[in-house]
Each structure stands twice: as C-alpha cells, then as structure tokens.
Amino acid sequence: MPTSTSARLAGQFALVTGASSGIGAAVAVALGAHGAAVAVNYGHDADGANATVKTITDAGGTAFAVQADVSKEDQVQAMFQQAIERLGGLHIVVSNAGIQVDAALVDMTLEQWQKVIDVNLTGQFLCVREAARTFIKRGMQPDVSKALGKIICMSSVHEVIPWAGHVNYATSKGGIMQLMKSSAQELAPHKIRVNSIGPGAIKTHINTAAWDTPEAEASLLKLIPYARVGEPDDIGQLAAWLASDEADYITGQTIFMDGGMTLYPGFAAGG
Ligand code: NAD
C-alpha cells in the first residue's frame, strides 16, 4: 500500500468501481493517499469495501462505501447520485469492476458470454456516460483541476492480446478500447480526459490460480520479460498520476502496465 502523502489530488472527489478488492481497492487507496476523497463502490462484498474505506481513513483520508451492480443502469445512476451528495461532486471516475467467466468457445453458453459483456463492457459504458454527464453539469473548477473531469477505464493487455478460452473477456476488453477512444474524442472539447489502464498479470482474486503456486508463477513469468508479477499498488500509483494534472495532455490512450507482456516475449529468442 502506498505511503505517499503528496497532495497531487487535493480537493478532488473520486469514485472507483469494484473497489472492495484487488486493483480497485489499491486504486481507491492510492487516490486517497494522494489527497482525493473517495467513494468506494462494491457489488456484493461490503466487508471488502469497508476494509478499503478503513485503509483510506486510517491514513487520514476521506472515503465511504457505496453499493451498486455496475451492469444495472438504475443502480449506477443511484451510485453517482449518492457519491455526489456525500462528496459534493466528482472529478475522477475509475471504472474498474470486472469479472472473468471462462469457457472454451465451443462450450461457452450465452449466459456466460452475456454476464461478462454486461459487467465488463455495459458497466463501463454506464459509468463513462454518467461520469461525463456529471462533469458537464457541474462545470469547470480551474482551482481544482485543469480538466473538467478525468475518466479511467480498467482495460487489460487482452484489449490487444487474443486469449483462447476467454473470448467473452477478451471481447469485453477490446470493446473498452473503442468505448474509451470514441468517448475521449467526443469529450475532449469539454476538457474531459478519458484513458484506459491495461494491466498485465497483477496478483488479485481474479487470477489467483495463475500465480499462487511456484509452478504456476514460473509458467506465468515466461510471459513477463520484466520477470515479476505485478502488484495492485503498481496500478494504483499509475491511476493517481493519470488522474492528476501532471497527465493533463493525455487523453484517448491505453497505458499498458504489464512488465512487458505486450512485447511479444515469445520472440525474445528470435521467434
Ligand atoms: P478482483 O476480482 O479482485 O476485482 C474485481 C472487482 O469487481 C471486485 O471487487 C468485484 O466485487 C467487483 N465487481 C464484479 N462484478 C461487479 C458488479 N457487477 N458491480 C460492481 N462491482 C463488481 O480482480 P481485479 O484483478 O482487481 O480486477 C479489477 C479489474 O482489473 C477488472 O476489470 C479486471 O478485468 C482488470 N484486470 C485485472 C488483471 C489482473 O491481472 N488482476 C489484469 C488485467 C485487467
């Protein structure tokens, strides 16, 4: 967890979805450590969300938990309303919630396909749309940030790397790329920045089986030139910087944070 007390995001209000565990929790904690007050969204895991809130408040920050299923329009709208009422507005939205429901293509049910698209892609659309509406309605606050608002979508290396056995997940992340870029193009004149973070392998619940035994980790490391599996706080610190005015000229980009996973490591020895 971060120890920085820099006030890079002082006076800003943030909402992070899926912040009861993993990357979302680390992003919420990092934003809090950098001075933002944070609405910590969770789907079902209230204990996890409360733990994230406690980490932020124990460090002197401001945070509260807010329940919503990001795939449900009415719940997303109610979540934004609650965050705005509790915090007084929003400047940063990190759309992070995501799931995997894996199956071979030939075995994948429509339900397995739809569930992942609903949470990972429709959930992102609902949050990006609501964030833009919220920022535009509030108007510019030049003393708080150079941008009207900042949106960060949690994508994946699988927005560009195909993934057999995970066609629903990889499709959702490929979709996020165009959701993010098209939204960034449309919202730039409003001075809203929209970007994605594309994590590689990060140690969280979503992929425990890929790193929790020495054999699994050794196999995973063959895909990572930098030779370590990522930690949630790697992503948290990037999100805090990307949301700050130090990144004010960045919009419409996916920043891969993957220890080189997108460098086609299979070609390192000549292919
Ligand atoms: P995680 O399982 O710890 O976190 C996912 C979070 O999303 C959980 O808190 C979960 O409760 C929440 N969530 C799921 N469905 C929800 C819903 N309908 N409404 C609200 N919240 C919901 O896993 P993670 O690795 O921290 O995943 C976070 C994001 O990072 C996901 O979008 C995932 O695709 C992405 N990602 C993770 C990795 C990795 O290696 N861990 C790599 C690339 C991308």
py3Dmol code that shows the C-alpha trace and the ligand (Angstrom):
import py3Dmol

protein = """\
ATOM      1  CA  MET A   1       0.000   0.000   0.000  1.00  0.00           C
ATOM      2  CA  PRO A   2       1.277   3.500  -0.782  1.00  0.00           C
ATOM      3  CA  THR A   3       2.978   5.601   1.837  1.00  0.00           C
ATOM      4  CA  SER A   4       2.998   8.795  -0.212  1.00  0.00           C
ATOM      5  CA  THR A   5       1.187  11.724   1.343  1.00  0.00           C
ATOM      6  CA  SER A   6       1.649  14.024  -1.652  1.00  0.00           C
ATOM      7  CA  ALA A   7      -1.433  16.103  -2.317  1.00  0.00           C
ATOM      8  CA  ARG A   8      -1.431  15.627  -6.097  1.00  0.00           C
ATOM      9  CA  LEU A   9      -5.226  15.195  -5.992  1.00  0.00           C
ATOM     10  CA  ALA A  10      -6.041  17.533  -3.099  1.00  0.00           C
ATOM     11  CA  GLY A  11      -9.589  18.851  -3.157  1.00  0.00           C
ATOM     12  CA  GLN A  12     -10.747  16.285  -5.730  1.00  0.00           C
ATOM     13  CA  PHE A  13     -13.553  13.775  -5.396  1.00  0.00           C
ATOM     14  CA  ALA A  14     -13.315  10.305  -6.892  1.00  0.00           C
ATOM     15  CA  LEU A  15     -15.455   7.238  -7.488  1.00  0.00           C
ATOM     16  CA  VAL A  16     -13.829   3.828  -8.011  1.00  0.00           C
ATOM     17  CA  THR A  17     -15.972   0.853  -9.041  1.00  0.00           C
ATOM     18  CA  GLY A  18     -15.193  -2.667  -7.860  1.00  0.00           C
ATOM     19  CA  ALA A  19     -13.056  -1.227  -5.069  1.00  0.00           C
ATOM     20  CA  SER A  20     -13.756  -3.943  -2.486  1.00  0.00           C
ATOM     21  CA  SER A  21     -10.709  -5.955  -3.602  1.00  0.00           C
ATOM     22  CA  GLY A  22      -7.695  -6.181  -5.853  1.00  0.00           C
ATOM     23  CA  ILE A  23      -6.838  -3.419  -8.289  1.00  0.00           C
ATOM     24  CA  GLY A  24      -9.918  -1.305  -7.481  1.00  0.00           C
ATOM     25  CA  ALA A  25      -9.103  -1.318  -3.763  1.00  0.00           C
ATOM     26  CA  ALA A  26      -5.485  -0.324  -4.486  1.00  0.00           C
ATOM     27  CA  VAL A  27      -6.622   2.455  -6.842  1.00  0.00           C
ATOM     28  CA  ALA A  28      -9.032   3.810  -4.216  1.00  0.00           C
ATOM     29  CA  VAL A  29      -6.296   3.731  -1.559  1.00  0.00           C
ATOM     30  CA  ALA A  30      -3.787   5.431  -3.881  1.00  0.00           C
ATOM     31  CA  LEU A  31      -6.247   8.180  -4.841  1.00  0.00           C
ATOM     32  CA  GLY A  32      -6.978   8.685  -1.135  1.00  0.00           C
ATOM     33  CA  ALA A  33      -3.260   8.808  -0.302  1.00  0.00           C
ATOM     34  CA  HIS A  34      -2.809  11.465  -2.979  1.00  0.00           C
ATOM     35  CA  GLY A  35      -5.489  13.651  -1.398  1.00  0.00           C
ATOM     36  CA  ALA A  36      -8.774  12.727  -3.131  1.00  0.00           C
ATOM     37  CA  ALA A  37     -11.932  11.901  -1.172  1.00  0.00           C
ATOM     38  CA  VAL A  38     -13.128   8.537  -2.475  1.00  0.00           C
ATOM     39  CA  ALA A  39     -16.466   6.787  -2.998  1.00  0.00           C
ATOM     40  CA  VAL A  40     -15.622   3.069  -2.781  1.00  0.00           C
ATOM     41  CA  ASN A  41     -18.070   1.060  -4.885  1.00  0.00           C
ATOM     42  CA  TYR A  42     -18.752  -2.612  -4.283  1.00  0.00           C
ATOM     43  CA  GLY A  43     -21.132  -5.092  -5.853  1.00  0.00           C
ATOM     44  CA  HIS A  44     -21.669  -7.635  -3.038  1.00  0.00           C
ATOM     45  CA  ASP A  45     -18.598  -7.518  -0.791  1.00  0.00           C
ATOM     46  CA  ALA A  46     -19.489  -4.902   1.840  1.00  0.00           C
ATOM     47  CA  ASP A  47     -16.724  -6.156   4.172  1.00  0.00           C
ATOM     48  CA  GLY A  48     -14.127  -5.686   1.450  1.00  0.00           C
ATOM     49  CA  ALA A  49     -15.370  -2.186   0.697  1.00  0.00           C
ATOM     50  CA  ASN A  50     -15.361  -1.278   4.380  1.00  0.00           C
ATOM     51  CA  ALA A  51     -11.764  -2.513   4.638  1.00  0.00           C
ATOM     52  CA  THR A  52     -10.787  -0.249   1.725  1.00  0.00           C
ATOM     53  CA  VAL A  53     -12.567   2.678   3.393  1.00  0.00           C
ATOM     54  CA  LYS A  54     -10.771   1.944   6.679  1.00  0.00           C
ATOM     55  CA  THR A  55      -7.354   1.855   4.997  1.00  0.00           C
ATOM     56  CA  ILE A  56      -8.027   5.285   3.485  1.00  0.00           C
ATOM     57  CA  THR A  57      -9.465   6.868   6.637  1.00  0.00           C
ATOM     58  CA  ASP A  58      -6.785   5.332   8.907  1.00  0.00           C
ATOM     59  CA  ALA A  59      -4.229   7.139   6.730  1.00  0.00           C
ATOM     60  CA  GLY A  60      -6.084  10.431   7.307  1.00  0.00           C
ATOM     61  CA  GLY A  61      -8.132  10.404   4.110  1.00  0.00           C
ATOM     62  CA  THR A  62     -11.852  10.604   3.400  1.00  0.00           C
ATOM     63  CA  ALA A  63     -13.853   7.682   1.979  1.00  0.00           C
ATOM     64  CA  PHE A  64     -17.180   5.906   2.156  1.00  0.00           C
ATOM     65  CA  ALA A  65     -18.635   2.741   0.644  1.00  0.00           C
ATOM     66  CA  VAL A  66     -21.447   2.699  -1.921  1.00  0.00           C
ATOM     67  CA  GLN A  67     -23.164  -0.440  -3.218  1.00  0.00           C
ATOM     68  CA  ALA A  68     -24.169  -0.840  -6.871  1.00  0.00           C
ATOM     69  CA  ASP A  69     -24.102  -3.502  -9.556  1.00  0.00           C
ATOM     70  CA  VAL A  70     -22.360  -1.641 -12.394  1.00  0.00           C
ATOM     71  CA  SER A  71     -24.261  -3.614 -15.039  1.00  0.00           C
ATOM     72  CA  LYS A  72     -27.598  -2.109 -13.901  1.00  0.00           C
ATOM     73  CA  GLU A  73     -28.458   1.368 -15.182  1.00  0.00           C
ATOM     74  CA  ASP A  74     -30.661   2.381 -12.239  1.00  0.00           C
ATOM     75  CA  GLN A  75     -28.039   1.243  -9.717  1.00  0.00           C
ATOM     76  CA  VAL A  76     -25.224   3.116 -11.494  1.00  0.00           C
ATOM     77  CA  GLN A  77     -27.291   6.295 -11.557  1.00  0.00           C
ATOM     78  CA  ALA A  78     -28.171   5.918  -7.867  1.00  0.00           C
ATOM     79  CA  MET A  79     -24.467   5.314  -7.066  1.00  0.00           C
ATOM     80  CA  PHE A  80     -23.425   8.533  -8.820  1.00  0.00           C
ATOM     81  CA  GLN A  81     -26.210  10.432  -7.057  1.00  0.00           C
ATOM     82  CA  GLN A  82     -25.073   9.116  -3.690  1.00  0.00           C
ATOM     83  CA  ALA A  83     -21.419   9.930  -4.403  1.00  0.00           C
ATOM     84  CA  ILE A  84     -22.301  13.462  -5.492  1.00  0.00           C
ATOM     85  CA  GLU A  85     -24.469  14.034  -2.416  1.00  0.00           C
ATOM     86  CA  ARG A  86     -21.895  12.638   0.019  1.00  0.00           C
ATOM     87  CA  LEU A  87     -18.782  14.184  -1.548  1.00  0.00           C
ATOM     88  CA  GLY A  88     -20.200  17.352  -3.097  1.00  0.00           C
ATOM     89  CA  GLY A  89     -19.312  16.396  -6.683  1.00  0.00           C
ATOM     90  CA  LEU A  90     -16.930  14.226  -8.682  1.00  0.00           C
ATOM     91  CA  HIS A  91     -13.701  14.976 -10.577  1.00  0.00           C
ATOM     92  CA  ILE A  92     -12.328  11.459 -11.129  1.00  0.00           C
ATOM     93  CA  VAL A  93     -14.137   8.236 -12.059  1.00  0.00           C
ATOM     94  CA  VAL A  94     -12.234   4.958 -12.297  1.00  0.00           C
ATOM     95  CA  SER A  95     -14.385   2.315 -13.973  1.00  0.00           C
ATOM     96  CA  ASN A  96     -12.646  -0.793 -12.736  1.00  0.00           C
ATOM     97  CA  ALA A  97     -15.191  -3.503 -11.882  1.00  0.00           C
ATOM     98  CA  GLY A  98     -14.729  -6.602 -13.998  1.00  0.00           C
ATOM     99  CA  ILE A  99     -15.156 -10.363 -13.977  1.00  0.00           C
ATOM    100  CA  GLN A 100     -13.988 -13.494 -15.789  1.00  0.00           C
ATOM    101  CA  VAL A 101     -16.296 -16.397 -16.607  1.00  0.00           C
ATOM    102  CA  ASP A 102     -14.071 -18.745 -18.579  1.00  0.00           C
ATOM    103  CA  ALA A 103     -15.028 -21.450 -21.054  1.00  0.00           C
ATOM    104  CA  ALA A 104     -13.823 -22.785 -24.370  1.00  0.00           C
ATOM    105  CA  LEU A 105     -15.633 -21.075 -27.240  1.00  0.00           C
ATOM    106  CA  VAL A 106     -17.475 -24.235 -28.241  1.00  0.00           C
ATOM    107  CA  ASP A 107     -18.711 -24.752 -24.679  1.00  0.00           C
ATOM    108  CA  MET A 108     -19.482 -21.133 -23.794  1.00  0.00           C
ATOM    109  CA  THR A 109     -23.136 -20.527 -23.011  1.00  0.00           C
ATOM    110  CA  LEU A 110     -24.948 -17.357 -23.983  1.00  0.00           C
ATOM    111  CA  GLU A 111     -25.330 -16.686 -20.263  1.00  0.00           C
ATOM    112  CA  GLN A 112     -21.530 -16.866 -19.735  1.00  0.00           C
ATOM    113  CA  TRP A 113     -20.962 -14.553 -22.696  1.00  0.00           C
ATOM    114  CA  GLN A 114     -23.661 -12.083 -21.642  1.00  0.00           C
ATOM    115  CA  LYS A 115     -22.643 -11.881 -17.979  1.00  0.00           C
ATOM    116  CA  VAL A 116     -19.120 -10.788 -18.841  1.00  0.00           C
ATOM    117  CA  ILE A 117     -20.245  -8.313 -21.501  1.00  0.00           C
ATOM    118  CA  ASP A 118     -22.857  -6.870 -19.108  1.00  0.00           C
ATOM    119  CA  VAL A 119     -20.380  -6.212 -16.289  1.00  0.00           C
ATOM    120  CA  ASN A 120     -17.143  -5.520 -18.181  1.00  0.00           C
ATOM    121  CA  LEU A 121     -18.458  -3.529 -21.158  1.00  0.00           C
ATOM    122  CA  THR A 122     -22.001  -2.290 -20.498  1.00  0.00           C
ATOM    123  CA  GLY A 123     -20.932  -1.472 -16.933  1.00  0.00           C
ATOM    124  CA  GLN A 124     -18.105   0.666 -18.327  1.00  0.00           C
ATOM    125  CA  PHE A 125     -20.469   2.411 -20.753  1.00  0.00           C
ATOM    126  CA  LEU A 126     -22.907   3.242 -17.956  1.00  0.00           C
ATOM    127  CA  CYS A 127     -20.141   4.637 -15.736  1.00  0.00           C
ATOM    128  CA  VAL A 128     -18.401   6.604 -18.511  1.00  0.00           C
ATOM    129  CA  ARG A 129     -21.731   8.126 -19.606  1.00  0.00           C
ATOM    130  CA  GLU A 130     -22.753   9.036 -16.065  1.00  0.00           C
ATOM    131  CA  ALA A 131     -19.311  10.491 -15.327  1.00  0.00           C
ATOM    132  CA  ALA A 132     -19.463  12.716 -18.422  1.00  0.00           C
ATOM    133  CA  ARG A 133     -22.986  13.892 -17.558  1.00  0.00           C
ATOM    134  CA  THR A 134     -21.886  14.677 -14.012  1.00  0.00           C
ATOM    135  CA  PHE A 135     -18.780  16.636 -15.052  1.00  0.00           C
ATOM    136  CA  ILE A 136     -20.605  18.652 -17.731  1.00  0.00           C
ATOM    137  CA  LYS A 137     -23.463  19.519 -15.374  1.00  0.00           C
ATOM    138  CA  ARG A 138     -21.046  20.781 -12.684  1.00  0.00           C
ATOM    139  CA  GLY A 139     -18.839  22.909 -14.942  1.00  0.00           C
ATOM    140  CA  MET A 140     -15.185  23.847 -14.763  1.00  0.00           C
ATOM    141  CA  GLN A 141     -13.389  24.322 -11.430  1.00  0.00           C
ATOM    142  CA  PRO A 142      -9.974  25.689 -12.502  1.00  0.00           C
ATOM    143  CA  ASP A 143      -8.759  25.965  -8.925  1.00  0.00           C
ATOM    144  CA  VAL A 144      -9.253  22.176  -8.521  1.00  0.00           C
ATOM    145  CA  SER A 145      -8.014  20.733 -11.844  1.00  0.00           C
ATOM    146  CA  LYS A 146      -7.080  21.817 -15.365  1.00  0.00           C
ATOM    147  CA  ALA A 147      -9.613  19.288 -16.716  1.00  0.00           C
ATOM    148  CA  LEU A 148     -13.364  19.301 -16.276  1.00  0.00           C
ATOM    149  CA  GLY A 149     -13.076  15.651 -15.294  1.00  0.00           C
ATOM    150  CA  LYS A 150     -10.974  12.518 -15.633  1.00  0.00           C
ATOM    151  CA  ILE A 151     -12.238   9.059 -16.525  1.00  0.00           C
ATOM    152  CA  ILE A 152     -10.053   5.963 -16.309  1.00  0.00           C
ATOM    153  CA  CYS A 153     -11.292   2.648 -17.698  1.00  0.00           C
ATOM    154  CA  MET A 154      -9.665  -0.526 -16.373  1.00  0.00           C
ATOM    155  CA  SER A 155      -8.922  -2.483 -19.508  1.00  0.00           C
ATOM    156  CA  SER A 156      -6.322  -5.260 -19.871  1.00  0.00           C
ATOM    157  CA  VAL A 157      -3.482  -6.428 -22.062  1.00  0.00           C
ATOM    158  CA  HIS A 158      -6.295  -8.521 -23.569  1.00  0.00           C
ATOM    159  CA  GLU A 159      -7.634  -5.469 -25.376  1.00  0.00           C
ATOM    160  CA  VAL A 160      -4.819  -6.320 -27.831  1.00  0.00           C
ATOM    161  CA  ILE A 161      -3.653  -9.865 -26.936  1.00  0.00           C
ATOM    162  CA  PRO A 162      -6.127 -12.554 -28.065  1.00  0.00           C
ATOM    163  CA  TRP A 163      -6.989 -15.042 -25.307  1.00  0.00           C
ATOM    164  CA  ALA A 164      -8.187 -18.545 -26.148  1.00  0.00           C
ATOM    165  CA  GLY A 165     -10.658 -19.874 -23.596  1.00  0.00           C
ATOM    166  CA  HIS A 166     -11.642 -16.347 -22.584  1.00  0.00           C
ATOM    167  CA  VAL A 167     -13.364 -14.996 -25.701  1.00  0.00           C
ATOM    168  CA  ASN A 168     -16.026 -13.153 -23.677  1.00  0.00           C
ATOM    169  CA  TYR A 169     -13.408 -11.407 -21.518  1.00  0.00           C
ATOM    170  CA  ALA A 170     -11.058 -10.502 -24.383  1.00  0.00           C
ATOM    171  CA  THR A 171     -14.010  -9.183 -26.412  1.00  0.00           C
ATOM    172  CA  SER A 172     -15.144  -7.022 -23.498  1.00  0.00           C
ATOM    173  CA  LYS A 173     -11.665  -5.513 -23.174  1.00  0.00           C
ATOM    174  CA  GLY A 174     -11.350  -4.943 -26.941  1.00  0.00           C
ATOM    175  CA  GLY A 175     -14.706  -3.161 -26.715  1.00  0.00           C
ATOM    176  CA  ILE A 176     -13.469  -0.973 -23.873  1.00  0.00           C
ATOM    177  CA  MET A 177     -10.697   0.280 -26.178  1.00  0.00           C
ATOM    178  CA  GLN A 178     -13.194   1.771 -28.638  1.00  0.00           C
ATOM    179  CA  LEU A 179     -15.541   2.912 -25.867  1.00  0.00           C
ATOM    180  CA  MET A 180     -12.620   4.785 -24.320  1.00  0.00           C
ATOM    181  CA  LYS A 181     -11.212   6.211 -27.567  1.00  0.00           C
ATOM    182  CA  SER A 182     -14.578   7.265 -29.016  1.00  0.00           C
ATOM    183  CA  SER A 183     -15.605   8.823 -25.713  1.00  0.00           C
ATOM    184  CA  ALA A 184     -12.245  10.602 -25.450  1.00  0.00           C
ATOM    185  CA  GLN A 185     -12.687  12.038 -28.948  1.00  0.00           C
ATOM    186  CA  GLU A 186     -16.237  13.185 -28.159  1.00  0.00           C
ATOM    187  CA  LEU A 187     -15.463  14.588 -24.711  1.00  0.00           C
ATOM    188  CA  ALA A 188     -12.100  16.302 -25.344  1.00  0.00           C
ATOM    189  CA  PRO A 189     -13.769  19.609 -26.369  1.00  0.00           C
ATOM    190  CA  HIS A 190     -15.455  19.573 -22.945  1.00  0.00           C
ATOM    191  CA  LYS A 191     -11.990  19.175 -21.387  1.00  0.00           C
ATOM    192  CA  ILE A 192     -12.816  15.713 -20.098  1.00  0.00           C
ATOM    193  CA  ARG A 193      -9.906  13.274 -20.351  1.00  0.00           C
ATOM    194  CA  VAL A 194     -10.706   9.606 -20.942  1.00  0.00           C
ATOM    195  CA  ASN A 195      -7.955   6.996 -20.780  1.00  0.00           C
ATOM    196  CA  SER A 196      -7.502   3.313 -20.004  1.00  0.00           C
ATOM    197  CA  ILE A 197      -5.017   1.363 -17.976  1.00  0.00           C
ATOM    198  CA  GLY A 198      -4.154  -2.025 -19.466  1.00  0.00           C
ATOM    199  CA  PRO A 199      -2.775  -4.186 -16.650  1.00  0.00           C
ATOM    200  CA  GLY A 200      -0.806  -7.320 -17.411  1.00  0.00           C
ATOM    201  CA  ALA A 201      -0.741 -10.009 -14.724  1.00  0.00           C
ATOM    202  CA  ILE A 202      -1.474  -8.450 -11.328  1.00  0.00           C
ATOM    203  CA  LYS A 203      -1.833 -10.553  -8.145  1.00  0.00           C
ATOM    204  CA  THR A 204      -5.562 -10.419  -7.311  1.00  0.00           C
ATOM    205  CA  HIS A 205      -8.557 -12.727  -6.776  1.00  0.00           C
ATOM    206  CA  ILE A 206      -9.397 -12.725 -10.492  1.00  0.00           C
ATOM    207  CA  ASN A 207      -6.292 -14.758 -11.423  1.00  0.00           C
ATOM    208  CA  THR A 208      -5.134 -16.485  -8.208  1.00  0.00           C
ATOM    209  CA  ALA A 209      -4.655 -19.818  -9.963  1.00  0.00           C
ATOM    210  CA  ALA A 210      -2.121 -18.197 -12.318  1.00  0.00           C
ATOM    211  CA  TRP A 211       0.365 -17.279  -9.548  1.00  0.00           C
ATOM    212  CA  ASP A 212      -0.421 -18.985  -6.235  1.00  0.00           C
ATOM    213  CA  THR A 213       1.902 -21.970  -6.665  1.00  0.00           C
ATOM    214  CA  PRO A 214       5.603 -21.750  -7.619  1.00  0.00           C
ATOM    215  CA  GLU A 215       4.881 -23.824 -10.757  1.00  0.00           C
ATOM    216  CA  ALA A 216       2.040 -21.552 -11.857  1.00  0.00           C
ATOM    217  CA  GLU A 217       4.084 -18.421 -11.193  1.00  0.00           C
ATOM    218  CA  ALA A 218       7.101 -19.805 -13.107  1.00  0.00           C
ATOM    219  CA  SER A 219       4.865 -20.527 -16.073  1.00  0.00           C
ATOM    220  CA  LEU A 220       3.297 -17.046 -15.894  1.00  0.00           C
ATOM    221  CA  LEU A 221       6.729 -15.399 -15.713  1.00  0.00           C
ATOM    222  CA  LYS A 222       7.568 -16.804 -19.161  1.00  0.00           C
ATOM    223  CA  LEU A 223       5.092 -14.210 -20.455  1.00  0.00           C
ATOM    224  CA  ILE A 224       6.606 -11.301 -18.488  1.00  0.00           C
ATOM    225  CA  PRO A 225      10.008 -10.007 -19.680  1.00  0.00           C
ATOM    226  CA  TYR A 226      10.416  -7.879 -16.552  1.00  0.00           C
ATOM    227  CA  ALA A 227      10.265 -11.142 -14.535  1.00  0.00           C
ATOM    228  CA  ARG A 228       7.851 -10.250 -11.785  1.00  0.00           C
ATOM    229  CA  VAL A 229       4.099 -10.471 -11.394  1.00  0.00           C
ATOM    230  CA  GLY A 230       2.528  -7.046 -10.833  1.00  0.00           C
ATOM    231  CA  GLU A 231       1.039  -5.811  -7.565  1.00  0.00           C
ATOM    232  CA  PRO A 232      -2.252  -3.913  -7.264  1.00  0.00           C
ATOM    233  CA  ASP A 233      -0.413  -0.847  -5.978  1.00  0.00           C
ATOM    234  CA  ASP A 234       1.558  -0.647  -9.258  1.00  0.00           C
ATOM    235  CA  ILE A 235      -1.782   0.139 -10.903  1.00  0.00           C
ATOM    236  CA  GLY A 236      -2.933   2.354  -8.010  1.00  0.00           C
ATOM    237  CA  GLN A 237       0.033   4.693  -8.386  1.00  0.00           C
ATOM    238  CA  LEU A 238      -0.423   4.912 -12.170  1.00  0.00           C
ATOM    239  CA  ALA A 239      -4.109   5.734 -11.740  1.00  0.00           C
ATOM    240  CA  ALA A 240      -3.310   8.523  -9.259  1.00  0.00           C
ATOM    241  CA  TRP A 241      -0.815  10.049 -11.683  1.00  0.00           C
ATOM    242  CA  LEU A 242      -3.065   9.636 -14.733  1.00  0.00           C
ATOM    243  CA  ALA A 243      -5.890  11.385 -12.871  1.00  0.00           C
ATOM    244  CA  SER A 244      -3.639  14.289 -11.896  1.00  0.00           C
ATOM    245  CA  ASP A 245      -2.830  17.491 -13.769  1.00  0.00           C
ATOM    246  CA  GLU A 246       0.669  16.099 -14.387  1.00  0.00           C
ATOM    247  CA  ALA A 247      -1.030  13.951 -17.052  1.00  0.00           C
ATOM    248  CA  ASP A 248      -3.235  16.793 -18.337  1.00  0.00           C
ATOM    249  CA  TYR A 249      -2.243  16.363 -22.000  1.00  0.00           C
ATOM    250  CA  ILE A 250      -3.031  12.637 -22.113  1.00  0.00           C
ATOM    251  CA  THR A 251      -6.394  11.569 -23.470  1.00  0.00           C
ATOM    252  CA  GLY A 252      -7.629   8.657 -25.563  1.00  0.00           C
ATOM    253  CA  GLN A 253      -4.717   6.390 -24.589  1.00  0.00           C
ATOM    254  CA  THR A 254      -4.348   2.960 -23.085  1.00  0.00           C
ATOM    255  CA  ILE A 255      -1.304   2.827 -20.839  1.00  0.00           C
ATOM    256  CA  PHE A 256      -0.204  -0.780 -20.574  1.00  0.00           C
ATOM    257  CA  MET A 257       1.349  -1.613 -17.226  1.00  0.00           C
ATOM    258  CA  ASP A 258       2.436  -5.158 -17.787  1.00  0.00           C
ATOM    259  CA  GLY A 259       6.167  -5.742 -17.218  1.00  0.00           C
ATOM    260  CA  GLY A 260       6.482  -6.089 -20.997  1.00  0.00           C
ATOM    261  CA  MET A 261       3.738  -8.677 -21.573  1.00  0.00           C
ATOM    262  CA  THR A 262       2.672  -6.818 -24.730  1.00  0.00           C
ATOM    263  CA  LEU A 263       6.246  -7.035 -26.146  1.00  0.00           C
ATOM    264  CA  TYR A 264       5.613 -10.476 -27.691  1.00  0.00           C
ATOM    265  CA  PRO A 265       8.083 -12.217 -25.318  1.00  0.00           C
ATOM    266  CA  GLY A 266       7.892 -15.388 -27.416  1.00  0.00           C
ATOM    267  CA  PHE A 267      10.044 -13.540 -29.984  1.00  0.00           C
ATOM    268  CA  ALA A 268      12.775 -12.604 -27.466  1.00  0.00           C
ATOM    269  CA  ALA A 269      14.927 -15.522 -28.608  1.00  0.00           C
ATOM    270  CA  GLY A 270      14.467 -14.836 -32.299  1.00  0.00           C
ATOM    271  CA  GLY A 271      10.943 -16.197 -32.762  1.00  0.00           C
TER     272      GLY A 271
END
"""
ligand_1 = """\
44
NAD
P -10.961 -8.649 -8.375
O -11.825 -9.826 -8.579
O -10.187 -8.552 -7.118
O -11.775 -7.297 -8.516
C -12.945 -7.147 -9.299
C -13.880 -6.267 -8.531
O -15.052 -6.007 -9.310
C -14.343 -6.942 -7.240
O -14.265 -6.018 -6.182
C -15.781 -7.317 -7.544
O -16.597 -7.360 -6.388
C -16.168 -6.176 -8.464
N -17.351 -6.479 -9.265
C -17.590 -7.583 -10.022
N -18.801 -7.502 -10.596
C -19.330 -6.315 -10.208
C -20.543 -5.648 -10.478
N -21.468 -6.189 -11.277
N -20.758 -4.442 -9.904
C -19.841 -3.870 -9.088
N -18.662 -4.459 -8.792
C -18.417 -5.660 -9.351
O -9.983 -8.613 -9.634
P -9.027 -7.463 -10.165
O -7.890 -8.152 -10.799
O -8.757 -6.454 -9.119
O -9.908 -6.828 -11.341
C -10.153 -5.433 -11.448
C -10.137 -5.032 -12.901
O -8.813 -5.192 -13.415
C -11.052 -5.856 -13.797
O -11.693 -5.004 -14.736
C -10.083 -6.790 -14.500
O -10.553 -7.215 -15.750
C -8.875 -5.886 -14.634
N -7.626 -6.595 -14.886
C -7.050 -7.381 -13.942
C -5.858 -8.013 -14.227
C -5.141 -8.877 -13.239
O -4.130 -9.492 -13.601
N -5.568 -8.953 -11.986
C -5.258 -7.863 -15.484
C -5.888 -7.064 -16.430
C -7.069 -6.430 -16.118
"""
view = py3Dmol.view(width=600, height=400)
view.addModel(protein, "pdb")
view.setStyle({"model": 0}, {"cartoon": {"style": "trace"}})
view.addModel(ligand_1, "xyz")
view.setStyle({"model": 1}, {"stick": {}})
view.zoomTo()
view.show()
